[in-house]
Amino acid sequence: MANSPLDKAVVDSKIKELRISDVGKASIREIVALVNLVEAATGVKYIRMEMGVPGLPPSQVGVDAEIAALKRGVAAIYPIIDGIQPLKEQAALFVKNFMNIEVDAKGCIPTVGSMQGTFAAFMAAGYTDTKKDTALFIDPGFPVQKQQMMVLGLKYESFDVFHYRGEKLRSKLEEYLSKGNINSIIYSNPNNPAWICFTDDELKIIGELANQYDVIVMEDLAYFGMDFRHDLSQPGVPPFQPTVANYTNNFVLFISSSKIFSYAGQRIGLMIIPEGLYNREFPALQQRFESATFGSTIVFRLLYSLSSGTSHSAQWALAAMLEAANKGQFDFVEGVKLYGEKASAMKKIFTDNGFEIVYKTDLEEPIADGFYFTLSYPGMTGNQLVENLLYYGVSAIALDNTGSDEEGIRACVSFVQPEQFGELEKRLQLFNAEYGGKGK
Ligand SMILES: Cc1ncc(COP(=O)(O)O)c(C=O)c1O
């Protein structure tokens, strides 16, 4: 490690200080803490790719509406648990305009980030049927959702979709669904961490099987509209954000404001439940939560218990952002395109220096450039790669944190600034000179 820009002893001492036993297996927040300590001790600024912080200014429309709401005094008033009416209506309109899906405003419910939405939905789905006590994650996926399952004490299974794209997805899913214990299927699209996007054929397979086996599809759209290969930015104009909702009515959608509106700090997202599922009565759920329907369980049992609704002012902010997007006055896709541009430049720097993209294609089509991409280096496991890159001032998380069976790391582009590309290139050249594509 003669080339390393960082003093190995300092990095090692900070790893010890934080009591991280295997740095390659460290969680996102552990890597964040470690890099903060090393940066403070050495003065060397890392190329930080570990955490999905938006890294762009928040939407001004949202900020203005929130300030106005606060000045009107909404802070003093408990918000309605299932959301203020203007937000619910704009959310239904947004789903129509950008997905071409009709939903009732009643089923459009604000949550304290998508995190709270999935927490509540996993809990409800987990008790819909005593025989169906297990959720199924199509991985790779967002690690915190597995943590939610752990906290909830609910069971899950998962598989890495890497080898099961296209028609192969059907038999893989059926392998699990046919056992009769699965209550829901969960995935993000575009995918965190791999940035793969399911094709319409794949979404159709998921939807058809959800109908056949009566399971709820939880479609996490944290990166709504961000498959930049297609222009998904025009309200009411195709192409639309692809969705399983075209193929089944047994779905819950999660739309986060964190990335598309750079509104992560205010912790607001939307859960969209179609009317049929909202009003559906599940005897096991009724018994567990003493509530009539799936929708009323979510709203009046779970969200009521968790936080009694979502920040009142943030609801006004989100209503205003959705309204501006619906009217074509606010192009939220344009606002986040910078991520794609950064990904394209960063992928080139990495692949020029011995790295390979792990999840490379959506069937035949190269994946889009977006918020994340995945990397491997010949001869190194993902955990080794995380560790070795740390000594070169580059931080990321290992793919095995995400349920992937592939060896590699997840790179998040949001925090890396274009001014750092030169430095990234220099560090990777040193890294590649040290390891010569052979690993350790
Ligand atoms: C796939 C996925 N789902 C959900 C979230 C969390 O969204 P929120 O900030 O709305 O809770 C993220 C954030 O990184 C994510 O990547």
The ligand as a Tripos MOL2 file, in Angstrom:
@<TRIPOS>MOLECULE
LIG
   16    16     1     0     0
SMALL
NO_CHARGES

@<TRIPOS>ATOM
      1 C1        -35.0250    2.2060   -2.2500 C.3       1 LIG1
      2 C2        -35.2660    3.2110   -1.1780 C.ar      1 LIG1
      3 N1        -36.4080    3.2080   -0.5070 N.ar      1 LIG1
      4 C3        -36.6630    4.0960    0.4520 C.ar      1 LIG1
      5 C4        -35.7400    5.0580    0.7970 C.ar      1 LIG1
      6 C5        -36.0380    5.9850    1.9250 C.3       1 LIG1
      7 O1        -36.8630    7.0090    1.5380 O.3       1 LIG1
      8 P1        -37.3140    8.1370    2.5630 P.3       1 LIG1
      9 O2        -36.2080    9.1200    2.6810 O.co2     1 LIG1
     10 O3        -38.5370    8.7210    1.8820 O.co2     1 LIG1
     11 O4        -37.6630    7.4990    3.8500 O.co2     1 LIG1
     12 C6        -34.5220    5.1060    0.1310 C.ar      1 LIG1
     13 C7        -33.5000    6.0930    0.5210 C.2       1 LIG1
     14 O5        -32.3360    5.9820    0.2590 O.2       1 LIG1
     15 C8        -34.2720    4.1450   -0.8730 C.ar      1 LIG1
     16 O6        -33.1160    4.1330   -1.5320 O.3       1 LIG1
@<TRIPOS>BOND
     1     1     2 1
     2     2     3 ar
     3     2    15 ar
     4     3     4 ar
     5     4     5 ar
     6     5     6 1
     7     5    12 ar
     8     6     7 1
     9     7     8 1
    10     8     9 2
    11     8    10 1
    12     8    11 1
    13    12    13 1
    14    12    15 ar
    15    13    14 2
    16    15    16 1
@<TRIPOS>SUBSTRUCTURE
     1 LIG1         1 GROUP 0 **** ****
